[in-house]
Amino acid sequence: MRTVDQYAEEYLRLGLLEFRREYGRPVIIGLGIVGELEDRTRGRTGTLKMSPVSGSLPAQALVGRVWLVTKGPNGPKSPAIQGGRAANNDLVIPEFTISNYHFQFRYDVTRLVLLDLGSTNGTTVDGVRLTPGERSPITSGAKVVFGRYQFEFRTGPEFVQLVEELAGGPSQAPVDLR
């Protein structure tokens, strides 16, 4: 699992074209923790009481971490990109408030959509909780919460631009990960 800064180092090593070819795909970037934990558990997933007015708290193990939204070698054999706590997901996020099989990204004609798979603690996109199985279009810059972890979704081109800026590349637009 790499951080945005490590991808910037890789950008400097590879150059723009090779970096874009290798890593120019959608990502989720860790931002912090939201919500308050209650002392209730169902099975092995912690139950979460969300506090929607609170901002995200930094979590050093999470902030700046990047998950490439792509099929993993051990992931399920389907066109969907599946994520959760279990090791056989495409995106593995080892956090007890995230269900074993928590969410899926799917391509729906020309856009990427996000689905909650009936997770214990739910999935929200820009503050709106998804109904399990509901296809929610996801746009670059969207704030997504799985369990208690908050992420920012970036398209492939916007991820490349972010990394290019961090590496001191030619882009001029400021980048804010908050």
C-alpha positions as CSV (number, residue, x, y, z in Angstrom):
1,M,0.0,0.0,0.0
2,R,1.6,3.3,-1.1
3,T,1.0,6.9,-0.1
4,V,0.5,9.8,-2.5
5,D,4.0,10.9,-1.7
6,Q,5.4,7.5,-2.7
7,Y,3.5,7.7,-6.0
8,A,5.1,11.2,-6.6
9,E,8.5,9.5,-6.2
10,E,7.5,6.9,-8.7
11,Y,6.3,9.6,-11.1
12,L,9.8,11.2,-11.0
13,R,11.4,7.8,-11.6
14,L,9.1,6.8,-14.5
15,G,8.1,10.1,-16.1
16,L,4.6,11.2,-17.1
17,L,3.8,8.9,-20.0
18,E,4.9,5.7,-18.3
19,F,3.4,6.7,-14.9
20,R,0.0,7.5,-16.7
21,R,0.2,4.1,-18.4
22,E,1.0,2.2,-15.2
23,Y,-1.2,4.1,-12.7
24,G,-3.7,6.3,-14.6
25,R,-6.8,4.7,-13.2
26,P,-9.4,5.7,-10.5
27,V,-8.3,5.7,-6.9
28,I,-9.5,6.2,-3.4
29,I,-7.2,8.2,-1.1
30,G,-7.5,7.9,2.7
31,L,-8.5,11.1,4.5
32,G,-9.3,10.2,8.1
33,I,-11.8,8.7,10.5
34,V,-15.4,9.9,11.0
35,G,-18.0,8.8,13.5
36,E,-18.0,7.5,17.0
37,L,-17.7,3.8,18.0
38,E,-20.3,2.2,20.2
39,D,-19.6,-0.8,22.4
40,R,-21.7,-3.2,20.3
41,T,-20.6,-5.8,17.9
42,R,-22.4,-8.2,15.5
43,G,-20.1,-11.0,14.6
44,R,-16.6,-9.6,13.8
45,T,-17.7,-6.2,12.5
46,G,-17.8,-3.3,14.9
47,T,-21.0,-1.3,15.0
48,L,-20.6,2.4,14.3
49,K,-22.6,5.4,15.5
50,M,-22.1,8.1,12.9
51,S,-21.8,11.7,13.9
52,P,-22.5,13.6,10.7
53,V,-21.6,17.0,12.0
54,S,-18.1,16.1,12.9
55,G,-15.3,16.4,10.5
56,S,-12.8,13.7,9.7
57,L,-10.0,13.0,12.2
58,P,-6.5,12.3,10.9
59,A,-5.5,8.6,11.2
60,Q,-1.8,8.4,10.4
61,A,-2.0,4.9,9.0
62,L,-4.7,6.0,6.6
63,V,-4.0,9.6,5.5
64,G,-2.6,9.8,2.1
65,R,-2.8,6.0,1.5
66,V,-3.9,5.2,-2.1
67,W,-6.1,2.2,-3.2
68,L,-6.1,1.7,-7.0
69,V,-9.7,1.0,-8.1
70,T,-8.8,-2.0,-10.2
71,K,-9.2,-5.7,-10.2
72,G,-6.8,-7.5,-7.9
73,P,-5.1,-10.8,-8.5
74,N,-7.0,-12.5,-5.7
75,G,-10.3,-10.7,-6.2
76,P,-13.6,-12.2,-7.2
77,K,-14.0,-13.4,-10.8
78,S,-16.5,-10.7,-11.9
79,P,-16.4,-7.4,-13.8
80,A,-17.1,-5.6,-10.5
81,I,-14.3,-4.2,-8.4
82,Q,-15.1,-5.4,-4.9
83,G,-13.8,-4.0,-1.6
84,G,-14.0,-4.8,2.1
85,R,-12.0,-6.3,4.9
86,A,-11.7,-9.9,3.6
87,A,-8.4,-10.7,1.9
88,N,-10.0,-12.0,-1.3
89,N,-11.4,-8.5,-2.3
90,D,-9.8,-6.4,-5.0
91,L,-9.5,-3.5,-2.5
92,V,-8.6,-4.8,0.9
93,I,-9.1,-2.3,3.8
94,P,-8.2,-4.1,7.1
95,E,-10.5,-2.2,9.5
96,F,-13.0,-3.8,11.8
97,T,-15.8,-1.3,11.0
98,I,-15.6,-2.3,7.3
99,S,-17.6,-5.4,6.4
100,N,-15.8,-8.4,4.8
101,Y,-17.6,-7.6,1.5
102,H,-18.6,-4.0,1.9
103,F,-18.8,-2.3,-1.5
104,Q,-18.4,-2.6,-5.3
105,F,-17.3,-0.2,-8.0
106,R,-18.9,-1.1,-11.4
107,Y,-18.7,0.5,-14.8
108,D,-22.2,1.5,-15.9
109,V,-22.1,2.4,-19.6
110,T,-19.7,5.4,-19.5
111,R,-19.5,6.1,-15.8
112,L,-18.3,4.4,-12.6
113,V,-20.9,3.7,-9.9
114,L,-20.5,2.6,-6.3
115,L,-22.8,0.0,-4.5
116,D,-23.0,-0.9,-0.9
117,L,-23.3,-4.7,-0.5
118,G,-25.4,-4.6,2.6
119,S,-22.6,-3.7,4.9
120,T,-23.1,-3.4,8.7
121,N,-22.0,0.2,9.0
122,G,-23.0,1.4,5.5
123,T,-21.5,3.5,2.8
124,T,-22.0,7.2,2.2
125,V,-21.1,9.4,-0.8
126,D,-20.8,13.1,-0.1
127,G,-22.9,12.7,3.1
128,V,-25.7,10.6,1.5
129,R,-26.0,7.1,2.8
130,L,-26.5,4.5,0.1
131,T,-29.2,1.9,0.2
132,P,-27.7,-1.6,-0.2
133,G,-27.6,-2.5,-3.9
134,E,-28.3,1.1,-5.0
135,R,-26.0,2.2,-7.9
136,S,-24.7,5.7,-7.1
137,P,-22.6,7.5,-9.7
138,I,-19.3,8.6,-8.3
139,T,-17.5,11.7,-9.5
140,S,-14.0,12.9,-8.9
141,G,-13.6,14.7,-5.6
142,A,-16.5,12.8,-4.0
143,K,-16.0,12.1,-0.3
144,V,-16.8,8.4,0.4
145,V,-17.1,6.8,3.8
146,F,-16.9,3.0,4.3
147,G,-17.4,2.1,8.0
148,R,-15.6,4.8,9.8
149,Y,-13.0,5.6,7.2
150,Q,-13.3,8.6,4.9
151,F,-11.8,8.6,1.4
152,E,-11.6,10.9,-1.6
153,F,-12.4,9.4,-5.0
154,R,-10.2,10.6,-7.9
155,T,-10.5,9.6,-11.6
156,G,-7.4,8.3,-13.3
157,P,-6.5,11.6,-15.0
158,E,-7.1,13.6,-11.8
159,F,-4.9,11.2,-9.8
160,V,-2.1,11.6,-12.4
161,Q,-2.5,15.4,-12.1
162,L,-2.4,15.2,-8.3
163,V,0.8,13.2,-8.3
164,E,2.4,15.4,-11.0
165,E,1.8,18.5,-8.9
166,L,3.2,16.8,-5.8
167,A,6.3,15.8,-7.8
168,G,6.7,19.4,-9.0
169,G,5.5,18.7,-12.5
170,P,4.1,21.3,-15.0
171,S,0.5,21.5,-13.7
172,Q,-0.4,24.8,-12.0
173,A,-3.7,24.0,-10.2
174,P,-3.4,23.8,-6.4
175,V,-4.3,20.4,-4.8
176,D,-6.1,20.1,-1.5
177,L,-6.6,16.6,0.1
178,R,-8.8,17.9,2.9
